[in-house]
Amino acid sequence: MQTFEIQGNNNISRLLVGEKLTNLETYLPESRTVIITDTVVKRLYGDLFPQRADVITIGCGEKIKTLDTVRRIYEQLIALDMDRTGFIVGIGGGIVCDITGFAASTYMRGVRFGFVASTLLAQTDASVGGKNGVNFGGYKNMAGVFSQPDFVICDMTLLSSLAKRELLCGFAEIIKHALIADVDMFRYLKENYSQALALNPQVIEKLVADSIKIKAAVVSRDELEQGERRKLNFGHTIGHALEQTGRMPHGEAVSIGMAAATAFSAAKGFISSQDVIRIIDLITRYHLPVRSDISPEQLLAAMRKDKKRTGAKIHFVFLKRLGEALVEAITFDELKELASCKIWQK
């Protein structure tokens, strides 16, 4: 097991790569514990949950990531007589982690919480870093807070139950971390893609650990996303817009967003056309899409509602070179011009 830490404003979050769900009890306080999970995870792993914990079960899919779901959680917490000394654990993928973190951070002005991340996407992104939120009015994470979990357990054995498409979505975030911060990780991903896709235990644990190491270091330096943490949004500006307009999974939307941001980086003169080819090749090796049939006009309309917008500009993440990202505030007119790059469109 490898352990990493994020130094938050109010606490230290421990990230436990290779720990097991069966050891969850070890990390729980003696006070009352409530588990929040979804129907699929409960069916697969509910018998491994600590017996003393009460369980709140929610549905699955992006459609339930709403304030209405949070309201129902509040109602059940009140019915369970949960007070501020209690502890909440989210066991599941990114949606469960986002909802759990938001509900725990706002219930009675905040109770302590932790995660057991059951998907590759959650282990490398959603559960790490203290961003907790829900969608509102069709827009991604419009209601949210920064609040660090006490711990995140990344149990590699849970990944074997994932559908292939869901597993691939997690590789999009792993590739993102390599592109923005670690050229050696980029090479490793290329050289070991077959073993990674086959969930070779050593390879997948290394990739998850390397991703968490990168994200934990960035978040510790910039927890509230005032500067450096914006680099973690590489591929996400277009990715979130694609999710809204194209109804595709997060990882697939981000992979297209990364391809677009790569093309934009070349158009700006930051990286070479050869780098573009290498990056697109890596993304496709992991069976992820790189092109979209959504029109630039539709995407621009969605991006105008992005949280990263500041007045007439938006913070966009480019690649300065392989393994190094650059954030620039650009106008929507410039973004529209960049969006005319055909490499990322069908």
N, C-alpha and C positions, 0 to 999 in steps of 0.2 A: 504493500500500500504506500502511496505517495501522498503527502499532506502539503497543502499550500494555504496561505492566509491572505485575506484582504483586510487591510486596516481601514475600517469605516469611521465616520465621524463619531458614532456612538458605541461601536463594539468591534470586535475582531470576528470575522467570518472564516471558519475552517472548511477547506475543500478537500474531501477525502476520496482520492482516486483509487479504486480497487477495493474499497470497503464493501461490506455486504448488507443487504436489507435485513438479514437475520440478526445482525448485530445492532440494529437501531436502538433497542432498549438501553444499550450502554451509554448513549448520548442524550437520553431524555432526563429532564429533571424529575424530582419526586412528585412535583405538583401535577394536577390534572392535565392529561394530554388528549387532544382531539386530532384525529387524522382526517384530512380532506383528500379524496382520491376520485377517480372516475370509474365508470361501470366496468370497463375492460380490465383495468389494472386490479380492481377489487376481485374480479372473477379469476384472474390468473394468479394473483399473489396474496389475496386477502388472508389466506391461512397462515401467512408468515408475519402478519402485522402483530405488534404487541397486544396481548390479550386484554390488558387493562385500559387500553385506549378506546374511546368512543370514535365512531367512524361516520363522517358525512360524505355521501356519494353524490357526485355531480355527473352530468352528461359528458359527451365527447364532441370535439370539433370546435372550430373557430366561432361558430354561431352561438355558443354558450358563454363566450368570454365577454360578459356584459355585466352592467350594474344590477340587472335583475337577478342574475345568479348570485352575486355578492349579497344582495338583499336576502335571498333565501338562506344563505350561509349564516348571516347575522341572526335570522329568526331561529335557526337550529342551535346556534351557540347560546342564545338566550334561553331556549327551552332546556338546554343541558346545564344551565346555571353556571356557565363558564365565566370566570372573573379574570382580572388582570394578572393574577399569579399563574394562570394556566399557560400551556404551551401548545402550539399548533404545528403539525407536520403535514406538508404536501407530498404525497407519493404519486408520481406520475410524470407525464411529459411537460412540455413547455407551457401549455395552457393551464394545467393544474398548478404548476409552480407560480405562474403569473397571478392567477386568481387567489391562490392561497396567500401569497405574499401581500397582495393588496388588501385582502380581507383581514389578515392578522395585523397589518400595520395601521388599520383604521378602526378596528373594533376596540371600543373603550379607549381610544387614542393610542392603541398599540399594545399588542402582546408579543412575546418572544415566539420565534418560529424557526423551522428548519425544513430541509427538503431531502427526499430520496428521489433522484432523477432517474427515470426509467427509460428514457430515450436518448439517442446519441445527440439529438438537437438540444435537449434540455441539459445534458451533461456538459456540452461545449459552449452553450450560450445562455439559454433562458434562465437557468437556475443560478448562474454565476454573475455577481456584480451588483445585486441589490436593486435592479429595476423591476418594479412590480406594477402591473397595470391591466386595464381592461379597455375594450373597444367602446366607442360611443358614436352613434349616428353614422355607422359604416366606416369610421376612420380608426386606424390602428392606435391602440394604447393612448387614447386621448385623455383618459383619467388614470393617473398613476402617482406613485411615490418612489423615492429612493429610500430603501430600507434593507439592511443586510440581514440575511438569515444567520442564525448561530452556526449552522453547519450545512454542508451539502454532501450527501453520500452519492458517489457515482459507482454503482454496482454494475460491472461489466457483464455479469451473467444475465442481467435482465434484457440485454440487447438482442439475445437470440430469439425472443418472441416477437420482434418487430417485423412488420410487413416490409418488403424490399423497398417500396417507394418511401416509406417513412424513414428507413435507415439511411437511404441516399440523401435525404434532406439534411441529415446531420453532417454529412461530409461537406456540404456547402459551407457551413460555418468553420469547419476545420481548414478548408482551403482558404477561406477569407483570412484566418489568422496567419497562415503562411505567407500570403501575398502582402499583407501590410506590415509584417514584423520579422519574418524569419526565412531567408532564402534557403538555408539548409533544410528546413522543414518542407519547403516546396520540392526540393530534390528528393527527399525521403518519400513524399507522397507519390511522386512519379515512379520511383524505383520499386515501391512496395504496394502499388494499387491493387494487385490481385489478392494479396494477403489481407490487405485492409478490408476489401469488399467481402472476403470470406470470414471476417471477424477473427483473424488470428489473434489469440489472446495478448501476446507480447506487442504486436504491431498496434492493435487498437488501443491498448492501455497507454502506449507511448504517445499516440496521436491525441488522445483525450488529455493526457497530462501536459503535453506541450501546448495545447490550446489554452488550457486553464492557466498555465504558467504565464502566458502572454497576457491574457485578459486580466488576471489577478494583479499583475504588475501595473498595467495601465489604470485600472480602477483605483488601486491604492494611491496613485498619484493624482487622480482626477475623478473622484467619486461622483460628483454632481454634473459631469459632462460640460464643463466650462471651457475645455480646450482639448487636451490630448485624447480624451475618451471618445471624442467625435470620430476619430479614425476607425473605431470599431463599427461604425455605420457604413463601411465600404460595401457597396452593392445594395444597401438598404433603402436609399431614397427612391430609386426606381423599383426595387423589390417590393416595398410596401405599396407603391402605386399599382403594381401588377397584381398584388393580392386583392386590392380593392376592386380593380376593374376586370381582372381575369379569373378570379376565384380559384387561384392555384395555391398549393401548399407553400409555406414560408420558405423552405429550403430551395425549392425550384424557382420561386420568384427571386430570391437572393442570387442564385446562380446566374440567372439572366441579367440581374442588376449588376453583378460583377463583370460579366462579359461586356455590358454597355459601358460601365465605368472604365474598363480597360481600353475600350475603343476611344472613349472620350479623352483618356490620358494620352493616348498616341496622337489624337487630333490636336491636343494642347502642346505636343512636343516633349512630353515628359519621358515617355518610353518609346522603344522602337517597334516597328512592325513585326520584327522577329519575336519580341517579347509578347506581343499580342497573340501570335501563333502559338507560342509555348503555353500561355495561360489558357487559351481556348482548348488546346489539346488536353491539358490536365483536367479541366472541368468535364470535358466529354468522356475522359477515361473513367470518371466516376458516374457515368450514365446520367449526367445532369444536363438540362437544356441550356442553350446559350442564345436563343433567339425567341422573339415574341411576335405575334401577329396583332397585338394591340397598337393602335395608332399613336404616334407621338403626341397628338392633340389630346387624346384621352388621358395619357399619362401625365402630361403637364397640368391638366385640370385637377387630377388627383394630387399631384405633388404640391400644388398651391395650398393644400390643407395639411401639409407635413409639419410636424412639430419642429423640424430643423429650419423652418422658414423664419426669417427675421425681416419684416417689412417687405421690400421688393426683392430681397435676395434670399438665397438658401445656402446653407453650408453643405458643400458637396465634397466627397472624398475621392481624390485621384491617387494613382500610383506614381510616385516620383521615380521609383525604380522597383525592380522585384525585391520584395522584403522591406519596402519603406513607403508609407502613405503620406499624403499631403492634403490638408483641408483648406479649401478656398471658399469664400463667400462670393457666389456668382449670381448674376441677374437671371431672371427667367427668360429673358431674350437670348442670353448666351446659352442657357440650358436648352432652349428650343433649337438653336443652331447646332449644338452638339448632338442633339437627339436625331438629327438628320443623317448621322453616320449609319450606313446600311449594314454594317457587319453584324449588328446584334438584332436585326429585324428579319423576319421571314420574307 
